[in-house]
Amino acid sequence: MTFAAHRSSAGPQLSTREVLRWATSHGAAACGVAHRTGSLTPGEEADVVLLSTDGVNLSPVTASAEAFVLAAHPGNVDTVLLAGRVAKRHGRLIGDVARAGRLAAAASGHLG
C-alpha cells in the first residue's frame, strides 16, 4: 500500500525489486541483524517465505517481483522457514500456536 502511494507521487520512482530489498536485506540491516539474516547467504540463518502463486491474485506470474509487491497478501504465504526450521507449511502454522500468540503480544509491548 505504501508503495502504491509512493508510485502516485511526483518524486523519484522506485522499482519493485528495490521494495523487495527493503523488505529483506535493508530491513535486516535496519533491525541490526544483517550479520545473520536478510539474504540467502551461506552461513546465515535461513529465514524464507514461500508464496503460493496459484491464487487468482498472482496467476499467472510473469514478473515475480511486481506480482509479489503489488498483489500478494498473507493468504498467499504457503511455507515459512525460520533459521532453517519450518514454522508454516501448506498455509498452516506448525508448533505451539498459542505460545506464539503470547510471545507476539509480549513483544508488541516493546514497540514504540
C-alpha positions as CSV (number, residue, x, y, z in Angstrom):
1,M,0.0,0.0,0.0
2,T,2.8,2.4,0.8
3,F,4.5,1.5,-2.5
4,A,1.3,2.2,-4.4
5,A,1.0,5.6,-2.7
6,H,4.7,6.4,-3.5
7,R,4.1,5.5,-7.1
8,S,1.4,8.2,-7.4
9,S,3.8,10.8,-6.1
10,A,5.9,13.1,-8.2
11,G,9.2,12.0,-6.6
12,P,11.8,9.6,-7.9
13,Q,10.2,6.2,-8.7
14,L,11.3,3.0,-7.0
15,S,11.3,-0.4,-8.6
16,T,9.5,-3.4,-7.1
17,R,12.9,-5.1,-6.8
18,E,14.1,-2.3,-4.6
19,V,11.0,-2.7,-2.5
20,L,11.9,-6.4,-2.0
21,R,15.4,-5.4,-1.0
22,W,13.9,-3.0,1.7
23,A,11.8,-5.9,3.0
24,T,14.8,-8.3,3.1
25,S,18.4,-7.2,3.3
26,H,17.7,-3.5,4.0
27,G,15.1,-4.5,6.7
28,A,17.6,-6.8,8.4
29,A,20.2,-4.0,8.4
30,A,17.7,-1.6,9.9
31,C,17.0,-4.1,12.6
32,G,20.7,-4.7,13.3
33,V,20.6,-8.3,12.3
34,A,22.1,-8.2,8.8
35,H,25.1,-10.2,10.1
36,R,22.8,-13.2,10.5
37,T,19.8,-12.8,8.2
38,G,18.4,-10.7,5.3
39,S,19.8,-12.6,2.4
40,L,20.2,-16.2,1.3
41,T,23.9,-16.4,2.0
42,P,25.8,-19.5,3.2
43,G,26.4,-19.2,7.0
44,E,23.3,-17.0,7.6
45,E,20.1,-18.2,9.2
46,A,17.6,-19.4,6.6
47,D,14.6,-17.2,7.0
48,V,12.5,-17.8,3.9
49,V,8.9,-17.1,3.0
50,L,7.4,-19.2,0.1
51,L,4.3,-17.8,-1.6
52,S,1.7,-19.9,-3.4
53,T,1.2,-18.5,-6.9
54,D,-2.0,-20.4,-7.7
55,G,-4.3,-17.8,-6.3
56,V,-6.2,-15.6,-8.8
57,N,-4.3,-12.5,-7.5
58,L,-0.9,-14.0,-8.5
59,S,-1.8,-16.0,-11.6
60,P,-0.2,-16.1,-14.0
61,V,3.1,-14.8,-12.5
62,T,5.1,-13.3,-15.4
63,A,7.1,-10.8,-13.3
64,S,7.6,-12.2,-9.8
65,A,8.8,-9.0,-8.1
66,E,5.9,-7.0,-9.4
67,A,3.4,-9.7,-8.6
68,F,4.7,-10.2,-5.0
69,V,5.0,-6.5,-4.2
70,L,1.8,-5.3,-5.8
71,A,-0.6,-8.2,-5.5
72,A,0.5,-10.7,-2.8
73,H,-1.3,-10.9,0.5
74,P,-0.9,-13.0,3.7
75,G,-3.2,-15.6,2.3
76,N,-0.6,-16.4,-0.3
77,V,2.0,-17.4,2.3
78,D,2.4,-21.2,1.9
79,T,5.6,-22.0,3.8
80,V,7.8,-20.2,6.3
81,L,11.3,-21.3,7.4
82,L,12.9,-19.5,10.4
83,A,16.5,-20.3,10.9
84,G,16.0,-23.3,8.7
85,R,13.1,-24.7,10.7
86,V,9.6,-25.0,9.2
87,A,7.2,-22.6,11.0
88,K,4.4,-22.8,8.5
89,R,3.6,-25.5,5.9
90,H,0.7,-25.6,3.4
91,G,-0.7,-22.4,4.8
92,R,-0.9,-23.7,8.4
93,L,1.3,-22.7,11.4
94,I,3.5,-25.5,12.9
95,G,4.1,-25.9,16.6
96,D,2.7,-24.2,19.6
97,V,0.5,-21.5,18.1
98,A,-0.9,-20.4,21.5
99,R,2.7,-19.7,22.7
100,A,3.5,-17.8,19.5
101,G,0.5,-15.6,20.2
102,R,1.6,-14.9,23.8
103,L,5.2,-14.1,22.6
104,A,3.8,-11.7,19.9
105,A,1.6,-10.0,22.5
106,A,4.6,-9.6,24.9
107,A,6.8,-8.3,22.1
108,S,4.2,-5.7,21.0
109,G,4.6,-4.0,24.4
110,H,8.2,-3.2,23.5
111,L,7.3,-1.4,20.2
112,G,7.4,2.4,20.2
